[in-house]
Amino acid sequence: MVGLIPRNFIDDIISRLDIIDVVSSRIRLKKAGKNYSACCPFHNEKTPSFNVSPDRQFYHCFGCGVSGDALKFVMEFDGLEFIDAIEKIAGDLNIEVPREGNDQKSREPQYRELLSLTQKSADFFEKQLRTSKDKNKAINYLKDRGLSGKAAKFFSIGYAPPGWYNLQNTLAPGEKNNSTNNKTIKQLISCGMIIESDKGHTHDRFRDRVMFPIRNVKGQVIAFGGRVLGDEKPKYLNSPETPIFHKSQELYGLYEARQIRQKLTRMIIVEGYMDVVALAEYGIHYAVATLGTTTSEHHIRRLFKVVPEIIFCFDGDSAGRKAAQRAMETVIPALQDGLQARFLFLPDGEDPDTIVRKEGKEAFEKRLDNAKGFSEFLFDTIKAEVDFDTLDGKARFGKKAGPLIARLPKGLLKEIMTNSLSQETGIDKETLAQLLPEEKERTNRHDSKASTAITQPNAKSKSSLSKPQTNNLAPTTQETAYHAEATDTETAHHHEHQYNIDSEQEIDIDDFIDSENPTLAQANRTPNTKENSKENKQLASMTMKALTLLVKFPESAQHINLLEDFEPEDENERLLCETLKKLKLNPQKDSISLLILWTGSPYADYIKSIANKKLDFTINQDNSEYIQGTLQDLKLRALRREFRSLTDKVRLLSFKGLTAEEKTRFVALPKQLKKHKK
C-alpha cells in the first residue's frame, strides 16, 4: 500500500492560495482596474495581454488563450505535475505533506538520501569538467560537437575522470571500498553510482566519460548517462534501474525543455543526449530522448500532457524505419482528437546533432513542419509492404491497416481514417465495420487513471446563456483525482492524486470584468476626483456601446484604426481592442462569423450574448466613427487625469508650488488635449 495524500489536505492547500501572491512571486504584475495585467509568461509579446482576477482567482491570456487557477499556474510556470505542485506549494507554506499508509513514509527518507547522493555526484562531475587534469579531453569533445559553455551549464554536463575510485573517495571518504557496514557505500551502490563485485569490492561505475545528468519532473538528479572518450565499451552507458530511476519511464531533456519560458506546442523525440543538447544549442528547446529504450506508451502519454503534437525523429535507414513503425503502433491508443503524431526521417548518415549544425535552426524546423502525419505514414508504410495495384494487395492492405485503425480511440481521426481505408480498398464502410476487429475502448486522456473526482466548492457556472459550441470550452468544475493504479512514473513510488488539466473551472466573462454588472464595467477610479469618477462611468458606458456596435456590425472594423501604446483598464476595454484586432486580421461581415473567431475562448458566451441582445440605444453618427471616437477618448484618459492632478496641486500650492517639469506639463497638456479633440 503506497501513500495517498489525504483529500482534505489538498482542499486545504488550494483554499490557502491567493492567485495574486502566487503569480506576482513569479512575474511582475501591474494593477489594471480591479484586476492585474502583465506580459504573458507563456508566449512572447510586447503588449500585456495576460490578466489576473483576484475576485475570481483566475488568470487568462488574450494572446495565447491559456487560463486557469493558482494551482494550474504553478504547474505550468514551474513545469510540475499535480502532485509535485502540491508539494512545492506546501513547502512554500512550510507545511509537511501528510501521507496515508506506512510504506511511503518509511521509504521517503531513503529516497531523499539517494537523491542527495546523485545531486552530489552531479556537482562532482561538473567540478571535474573545470578542474580535472584530464578535463581537456572532455572539453575538446564538447567543442568539437559545437557545444557552448552556456549549453553545457544549462544541462549541467560534467566529466567523470579516469580512475576507479574518484567519486567513491569523494562521497564516502574514510569508508573502505566494500559494502560491509559502510552506509554511504551501500547507498552509492543502490543509486547506481558505484559497482560491487562478487567479492564485495566496489569501484566507480562511470570513468573517463562526459556525463549527462538525468532529472525527474522536479529537477532532481535521478541518474546519469555517460559518453565514453576512449575506446571503452559501451559507447553510451546509462545508470541501471534503481529505487529512484526507471529508464522506461523517464525522458532526457523534458525537465530542461519546461524551464524555457516559451509556450511549448510540440516535442521531438530523438535518440541521444547530444541530439537534445545540440538542438537546444541552436534554439530548439523542445527535444527529448529516451534512455536506451524504445519509446513507450507511458513516454507518449507523458508528453501529450505537455504538448498536443509529438514528432518522432529517426534515421532514414531500414533500422530507423522499423523503429518508426514500432513508435507508430505504440502511439495509436493515445491519439485522441486534438493530439497529433508525426514522423521525420533524416538523410542517411545524419542525426539531429549533425544536421542542425549543417543547416541551422530554420532549415531543421522546416523539416519538422514537413514531417509525415500519422495517417499518411501508416498508409504509406503498409502500401510499401503489399502490391497495392492488385486486388490481393488491396485486400492485404485492408487486413493490415484495419486492426491498427481499430485501436484508435473513438473520435474524428478514427472516423476519417476509416473513410480513407474504405476509399483506398473500395470496401464500403458498413462492410469494413463488420470486418474490423472490435477494440475495447480505453480512456486515453492523460488523466485516464483518475477514478475519484474532487470538486472544488463554489465552482458553479454563473452563465445562464445557452452554450453555442462546447468543444475546447472548459467544464464547469475544477477536478483533481486519485490514481487508481500506481503504474505511472509519478506513481511508481507513491500512489497519489492526479490533476486534470483539461477539467478547469468554467471561466465566465464576469471573472475579468470590474463590476458585478458587466455592462457597466468601470475603469480604475482616481481617488478624491469627482471628475474622474464621472468620466469612468461615461467611458464604461461608451465602451460597452462601442463593443456592442463592433460585435453587431463587424464590417465597421475596416474603417477603424488600432490604438498604439494603449493599455486597457478593464475587460470590456480589452475585449473591444481584442475584437478589433481579430477583425483586422480576419475581416468578417456578420456576428455569426465573428463568434467563430471567439469559439473556444472563455469569452465566447459573453460575445454571443452581446450579439443576441437587442440594440437598445441609438447614436447620431456612423458606427465606425463612434467606435473610433470611443477609442480616442480612452487613450486621452491618462492625459486628462494627469491634467486634473496638476490642477488640484495648483489649487493647493499655487502654480509656483509645481516643479519645473510639472509647470511645463501643466502648460502643454491643454494644448495636447485640444489638438487630439479636434
N, C-alpha and C positions, 0 to 999 in steps of 0.2 A: 504494500500500500504506500504510494508516494504521497507527498504532502499537497494538500489543497490550500489555497489562500481563502480564508473564510469570506463569504459573500458580504457580510455586514462590514467587514474591514474595507473592502473595495468601495462599497457605498459611502462609507465614512470618508475615505480618502478623496473621492470625487467631490463630495459635498464641501470639502475644505478648500477646494481650488477656486481661485479668482482668476479669470482669464486675463485680466489686465496685468496682474502680478506675473503670471506665467509668461505671457508674450513679451512684456516690457523687460523681463530679465534676459531676453534673448535678442530682441531687436528694439530700435528706438521708435517709440510711438509719439504721435502728435495729436493733441486734443482737437477734435473737429466736431463742434456741437456737443451733443450728449455722447457721441461715440469717439473713437480714436482711429487714426489712419497712419499708414506707413507704406513705403515701397515694399512690395511683396517679397518675402524671403524665398519663395518657391519658383520664381521666374525673374528674368532680368527686365527691369523697367526703370524709367526716369521719373515718371509722374506717379505719385502714390495712388494705388487702386485697392490696397489691402485695408479692410475695415474691421474693427473690433467693437462689439457691442457689450458694454458692461452689464446692461439691464438684462439682456437675453443670454449672456455668457457664450457668445458665438463669434466666430470670425468668418469673413467671406472676402474673396478677392474677385473684383470685377474683371481683372485682366485674364487670369488663367482658370478661374472658376473653383479653386479649392475652397473648402469650407469645413467647419467642424467646431468642436468644443475644446476646452483646455487640454483634456487628455489626448485628443486627436492631434492637437498642435505639438505636444511633447513627443508623441510618436513620430510624426512627420518631420519635425525640425531636428530632433536628436537622432532620428533614424533607428527607433526602437520598436520592438514588438510590444504587444499589450502588457505582458507580464513584466517585461523589463522596464517599461514606462512606469508601471505601478511601483516597482522597487526604486526607481530613480526619484519619483515624487516623494515616496515615503522617506527616502534618505535625505532629501532636501528639507523635509519637515522634521528630521531627527526622530522618526518613528520606525520601530522594528517591525518587519513584515512577519506576521504570525503564520504558522503552518499547521495544518491538521494532519496528524499521523506522525509517528516517531521516526520512521526510516529516513525521511528527508532531513529532519533535524540532526540526526546522527551523522549524515553524510556531508552536510554543509561545511563543517569545519575542515573536513578532508579536502573538499573541492577548493576551498579558499587557500589552503596551504599549497596545493598543487598549482593553482593559478598564480600564486605568489612566486613559485619557483620558475614557471615558464616565463613570467614577466622579467624576473632577474636574469634568466638565460638570454632573453631578447636584449636586455640592457648590456649584458656581457658581450654579445656578438656585435652590437652597434659600436661599442667602445673599441673592440678589436679591429674594426674596419678603419679606425682612426689611429690606433696606437701599435698594433702588432708589427713586429719586424718583417713579417711576410705580407703586410697589407697591400703592397703594390700589385701583387698578383690579382687580388680581388678588384682593386680599383681599376686596373688596366682592363680587366674583363668587362666591367660595367661601362667604362668609357668606350670600349670597342663596340659595345651594344647600343651606343648612342644615349646612354642614361646620364642625366644631370644629377648633381648633388642634391638638388631640391626634390627630385622624384625619389631618390634613394632615401632621403629623410622622411618624406611623406609616407612611404611604405615601410619605414623602419628597417631597411635592408642592412644586414650585418655580415660578419665574417667569422667562421669557425676556423681558427688557425690549426696548422698541423700539430700532431701530438695526441697522446691517448688520454691525458688526464687534465687538460686545461680547464674545462668547465667544472669538472668534479672537484678539483682542488680549490677553485674559486668559491663555489657554492657550499661545499662541505669540507672546509679546512679542518685539519686535525682528525678527520674520520678516515679510517683505513679503507682501502679500495675493495671492500666486500660488504655485503648487506647484513652481516651478523651484528645485531644490536646497534646498528647505525641508522637512526631515524631519517636523516636527510638523504642518505644514500638510497634507502628504500623508496622514499618519495620521488627521487630523481628517476629511479627505475620505473615507478608507477606512471609518471607523466611522460616517459619515453625519451628522456634526455640522456640517459646512460644505459649501457647494456650489461647484463650479468651473464657470465659464462656458466657452464655446467659445474665448474668447481667453486662458484661463488665469487670469483674475481670480477671487477667492474671496470669499465672504461667508457669514454665519451662516444656517443653514437655518431655525432657529426664532426668530421675532421677535414680540414682544408677544403671547405665549401663556402660558397656565397649563400647566405641564409635569408630566407623569406619567412617572416613570422605570419602565422595564420590566426586570424582573430574571429571571435564569435560576434554575435549581433551587438553585444555590449562594448566591443572593442577590446575585450580581454584576450591576451595571447593564450591560445589553447594548444598549439602545435607549431611545427616548422616544416618547411621544405628546403632542401639544400641542393645546390647545383655544384657538382664536383669541378675542381680546377685542374686536377691532374688526370692520371689515367685510371683512377679507381672506378670501379663499377658498384652500383648503377650510376648512370649519368645524373639522374634526379633521385633523391632519397627523401621520403616523407616520414614524419613521425608515425609510429604504429598506433593502433586503436588503444585508447586509454579511457579512464573514467570521465575525462573532460573532453575527449576528442573522438568523433565518429566520422571518418572521412567520407562516407557515403551520404552524409547529411550536411556537410559544410561546403562553402564556396569561397575560394580565394578572391579577395578584392571586393566582396559585397559590402563589407563594413566601410571600406575606404570610399567606394562609389557613393554611399549615402552621406558621407561627410562633406561632399562638394555641394555648395549651396546653389543647386540648379534643379529645375524640375525634370525628374527622370521620366522619360516616355518610352524608353526601350532599353533592353540589356542584350549584350553579346556574350555568348558562351564560347570561350576559346579553350585551347588545350593546356597552355603552360603559364607559369608565373610571369615569365619575361614578356609574353604576349600582353598580359594585363598591364604590366608596368610600362611597356613601350607605347601602348595605345594611350595610356594616361599622360605620358611624356608629351604626346602630340595633341593633347586636349580632348581625347576621347575617354571620358571618365566613367563609362558605363559598360565596362567589360569585366567578366568574372571567369574563373577557371575551376573546373572540377579537379579533385585532388587524387589523380591517378586512378580514377574510376570512371565508368561510363555515366552519362547524365541520367539521374534517377527521376522518377515521378515526383519524389519529395523535393529535389532541386527545382524542378519546374514549377511546382505549386508555390514554393517559397518565393521564386522570382515573380510569379504572377500576383503575389501580394503587393509587390513594389511597383511593377510596371505592367501595361497591357500588351506589350509586344516583346517577344524573345526572338533573337536571331542566332541561329546555330552557325558557327563558322568552322569550316572543315577544309582540309587539303583536297585538291581536285583529283587525287589518285583513287584507285579502287578501294583502298582501305578507308579513305575519307568518306567515300560514298556509302560504304557499308555502315560506317559509324553514323552517318546522317540518316540512314534507313532505320537504324535502331532508335535514334532520337525521335524520328517521326512517329514510330509506334508507341514510344513512351509518352509523348506529349498529347496523344489523342484524348485520353479521358479528361484532361484538364482544359480542353479547348471549348469552353462555353462561349456564347455570344459576347462580343466585345473584347475577346482576347485573341491574339494573333501569334502564330509561329511562322518564321521564315528561315530559309536555308541559303547560306552563302558559300560558294566553292571558290577557293583561291587557285591561281595558276600553279601548275606542278612545280614543286621545289620551293614554293613560297609559304610563309606563315604570316600571321598578322604583324609580328615583330619586324620581319624583313620588308614586307610590302608597304607598311606605313612609313618606314624610313625612306623608301624609294619614291613613293608617290605623294606623301603628305596627308594631312587630315582630310582636306576637301575631297580628294580623289577616293580615299578609303570610304568616306561616308557616302559617296555616290555609289560605290559598290554595295554598301548596306541598303541604300534606297532601292537598288535594283535586285535585291535578293529574291529568290523564288518564294512565292506564297505556299502555304501548306497544301492547298488543294492542287495547285499546279505541280508541285513536287511529287505528291502522292500519285497522281495520274501519270506523270511523265516517267516516274520510276517503274511503275507496273507495266506501262506500254513497252519499255525497253526490255522487259523480260518475256514478252509474248510477240507473236506475229500478228499484229493488230489488223493487218489487211485481210485476214481470213476470218471466216465465221467462227472457226475453232478458237482462233486467237482472241476474238472479242469475247467469247464465252469464258475463256480462261481469265481474261482481263476482269470481267464482271465477278468471277468467282474469287479472285484475289482482292479486288477493291472492296467488294461488298462487306465482308466481315470487318474491315478497318473502318469503313464509314458507319457501320452499325455500332461501333464502340464510341462514337462521338456522343456527347451529351445532347439531349433534345434541344432543338433550337434552330435558328435560321441557317447557320452553317451546315448543319446536318441535312436540312431540307434542300438547300441549294446543291449540295454535293450529290444527294440522291437524284435530284433532277438532272444534274450533269451526267451521272452514271447512266441514267435512263437514255439520254440523248446519245452518249458515246456508244452504247451497246445496242440501241434500238429496242430495248425491252421497256414496255410501259411500266409506270410507277406501281400500279396495282400488282403486277406480276412480280416486280422486284421486291415489293414489301413481303410477299409470300416466300420468296427465295432467301432474303436476307435473314441471318440469324438474329434471334431476339437477344439483345444485350440488356442485362439487368441494369436499370437506371441507377446511377450513383449521383450523390450530391457532389458537385465538382468545384464549388467555390472554395476560396482559401479558408473559409470558416466551416468547412464541411464536418469538422469534428465537434462542432458546437451542438450540445444536446439540451442544455437548460439555459433559458434566456433570463437575464436580469434586466428588468425595465426600469429606467430612471424615472423617478416621480416627476410630475409636472411637465411631462414632455408631450402633452396633448397638442394636437394641431389646432391653431386658432382660426384657421381659414375655413369659412363656410362656403367658399366658392366651389363651383364644380371643377373637377380636375380635367384638364384637356388631355394631355398625354402623360403617362406616368413613367415612361422609360427615362432612366437617369435621375428621376426626382427622388429625393431622399425619403425613406419611410418615415412614419410618424413617431417612431420611438427610437431611442438610442439603446442598443443592446450590447451586452457583453455576455459571454457564455462559458460554461465549463467544458473542458475537453472530455470526450467520452473514453478515449484510449490514449495511453502515453506512448505514441509512436512517432511523434513529430520531433524535430531537432530540439525545440524548446521544451518538449515534454519527455525527453529521454531520461532526464534526471529529476524532473518534477512535473506533477500532474496538476495543471492549473487552468485558470480562465483564459479564454481567447477573445480578444477584442474584435468585433465585427466592424471593419472599417466601412463597409458599404451600408450598414444599418445605422445611419445617423438620425438624430432628432430632426424632424421636419423644420426647415428654416422658412419662416414667414417673412413677408416684407416688413412687418412691424419690428422684426428683430433689429433692423438697422435704421428705423425712422425715429426721429427725436420727438415723438409725440404719441399719445395714445390714439389720436385720430390722424391717420397717415395723410389725409387730405389737407391737414392744417399743420404740417411739419414746419418747425421754426428753426432758424439758424441760431448759432450761439449768441446769447444776449451779452451786450456790453453793459456792465453794471453802472448804475447811477445815471443812465441816459434815457430819458423818455423817448427821445427821437429814435434811438437805436431800437428800442422795443417796438415802437410803431412801425419802423422800417422793416424789422424782421417779419412782422405779421403780413405786411404788404408784399414783401418779396416771397414769402411762403405761398401766399395766395396766387401771385403771378407765376411762380414756378410750377405750381400744380396745374394752372390753366395751360401754360406752355407745354408741359409734359402731355396733358390730355390732347391738345391740338396735334402734337407731333405723333402720338400714337394713332389718332383717328385719321390724320391726313399725312402719312409718312412721306408722300412725294414732295412735301414742302421742304424737306431736309436739303434738297439740292440747291436751294436758294439761301441757305444759312451758312455763315462762316463759323468754323470751330473756334473756341476761345483758346488763346495761348496764355500760359502762366496763370491759370486759374485753378484754385483748389476748392472744390465744393465743400460746404459746411454741413449739409445733411444729405440724406439718401435720396430725397426727391431731386435735389440739385444734381447729385451724381447720376441718378437714373436718366435725367434729362440729357446730360452730357454723354453718357454711355450709349443711350439710344441713338443720339445724333451721330456718334462715331460709327455705330453699326450700319446706319442707313447711308452714311457717306461711302463706306466700303462696299456695302451690298444694297444698292437702291431698291426700294420696294414701293408699290403703288397702292397697297391696301393693308389694313390692320392684320388680316389673317397671315399674310406673308411676313409681316413684322413679327408676329407671335412666334413663327417658326424659328426666327433668329434667337429668341429667348428660351426656346424649349430646352429643358434640362437644367435651367437656372432656377435658383430659389425664388427669383422674381417673376417667374412665368405667370403664376396665378394673379399677381398684382397687376401686371401689364394687361392680362386678359380682362380683369375687372374694369380697368380704365377703358379698354376698347369696347366693352359691352355696355358701359354706363351711358345713359342718355346725356347729350350735351346740354347742360343747364345754365349756360352763360353765353353772352354774345360779346364780340369785340368789334371795334369800329375801324379795323384795318385788316390788311392781308395776314393770313396765318403766319407765314414766314417772317413778316415784319414784326409781328407781336413776339414771336419766339426769339428773334434776334435782339429785339429791344430788351426782353427779359434777361437774356444772357449778358447784355452790356450793363444793365443795372446791377446784376450780381457781381460782375467784375469790378464795378466802381464802388461797391460797398466798402471795401477796405480803405479807399481814398476818403470817402465820406466819414468813416469812423475816425480816421486819423485827424481830419479837419475838426470834427466835433471835440475830440480830445484836446487839441491845441486851443480851441475856442474856450473850453472850460478852464484851461490853465491860464489863459489871458484874463478871464473874468476874476480868477482868484489872485493872480500875481501881477497882472498888467502885462503889456507887451514887453516891457523891459525885463520881466522875470523869465523870459524864454532864453534858451541858449542860442548861439549864433545859427546853428543848424536848424533849430526849431523855428526861428524867425524866417529863415529862407523858405522852409516848407510851408509856413503859415501864409506867406505871400503868394507862393507858387500854386498851392492846392486849388484855390478858387478858379484860377485860370485853366488848370488841368481839367477840373470838373466841368467847366463851361464848354471847353473845347470838345470833350467827349460827348456832352449832352447834345451838341449840335450834330 
